[in-house]
Amino acid sequence: MALSPTSIDLSAALALEPVALLDWLVILPVAWCIGIGAVLMMVRHRGNLQPLIAIFALLVLTGIDACLLWHVVQSGPVTMVMGRWLPPFGIAFTVDVTGALFALAAAIVALAGAVAALADINASGRRYGFYPFLMLLMAGVSGAFLTGDIFNLYVWFEVLLISSFGLLVLGSERGQIDGTVKYGFLNLVATTIFLIATGYLYGIFGTLNMADIARKAPELKETAPLATLTALYLFAFAMKAAAFPVNFWLPASYHTPRIVVSALFAGLLTKVGIYALLRVLVMLFPLERLALSPLLSIVAVLTMITGGLGAIAQTDTRRLLGYLVISGIGAMFAGIAMGGVDAIAGTILYALHSMLVMTALYLAAGLAARAGGGFLLDAMGGLYRSHVVLAAVSFVLFLSVSGLPPFSGFWPKVMLVKAALDGRSWWLAASLLLTGFLTMIATGRVFLFAYWRPAGVEPARPPIALPVTVFLPLLVLTGIGVLVGLFPEPVLGLVRAAALTLDMPSAYLDSVFPTGGTP
């Protein structure tokens, strides 16, 4: 006998209630970026119109992400399912404070890059797709921060990887092609390992939903090879985050594209790897993270030290900044290795600080190269006299990236060192302090050579007017770092709430699998 549609109970498989209006914010960043990217492709021959559309779109994206963060703080983690299919049947986008914070920081970085590109990307670069690639990159980055599905995370990694290839090779110069080949090969290896691990995970759990995996993992810890699975994810995400010993692709590629592209990469790409590690190691497999903690600690120390020493050895400011990115990744790994709410909060704050400050440092390096005649320290000098504001802003950024007060880099360093001392991991604390010292030497050397040292007599260079479209985002990013350093309490509260959700994900799980209703 045929059943009428009304006699079938669909509540166990489909979301039958209408989606709350504010919950649409969960997927709006991704949909907005993809839609604007398509519009930019349609006007690709209108070079003057593209940046206006992209800057407006990224302003809106920043507002969307700010509203999403407010919504998550007020209501707790929010889940939206695709096609009304409930987890674990359908793909879920689930946003907690961690994902919303990373998404907002990424939008600010992208907005700064879009404005700076007005002066750094010429008509040819616009015609060949800088702004569409940027919006596609933000679609991938936003999707990675907002998804609640492991395979969906892989998909968004692929989206941002494809768009980053386009940005990296933009211009088709010999050095750019060489950097793209190195960057592409190593990242494709990492992506392949990621996909293998995801297939392995599905074979073990029969699901790809993060909340479902987190629920089932404690039950399978005695019967499934979860340590092997976690190690595969660790290797894949460590390569994407540029951790030792799979970090050599970053200094070999980040110095080759336009400086605004390097700034965007430094602010965004490696932090997606850190976010993925936080989500998988801390929330999904905490017991396996604990077992891998000694290895993570060794990787953290070696990443920090090699990054710091590598920065000191450089005479090209772009290569130097690449090693500072690596050094910061090591500090974030230290927090993941230690675990616990305080250490994880320190890692999240360090990642957010690095996203903003490293982007600003690359923009400042680009301005210094315009004023000083290049990126090599031997050819630079006298910028303190010829460009006082740039020198002052650069000095603030150097102090911040070194972890000195009263700037944004100070607080995550304090949190991580305190967590290390509380956990009696004195060698991690010593490594964090030593890395700050090495960073201070590297950045101090740049300031002495490029800014403080008098310019050479021959040939004499008149002061160069620097573009306000680069100065403005540089000042905004630096100002955010100063404000966070002087008034850290609101941000400290947010990162602690984010760490609590990762360490004790009951609210995240209840958002996906509510006890009294459907997501």
Disulfide bonds with the S-S distance in Angstrom:
none
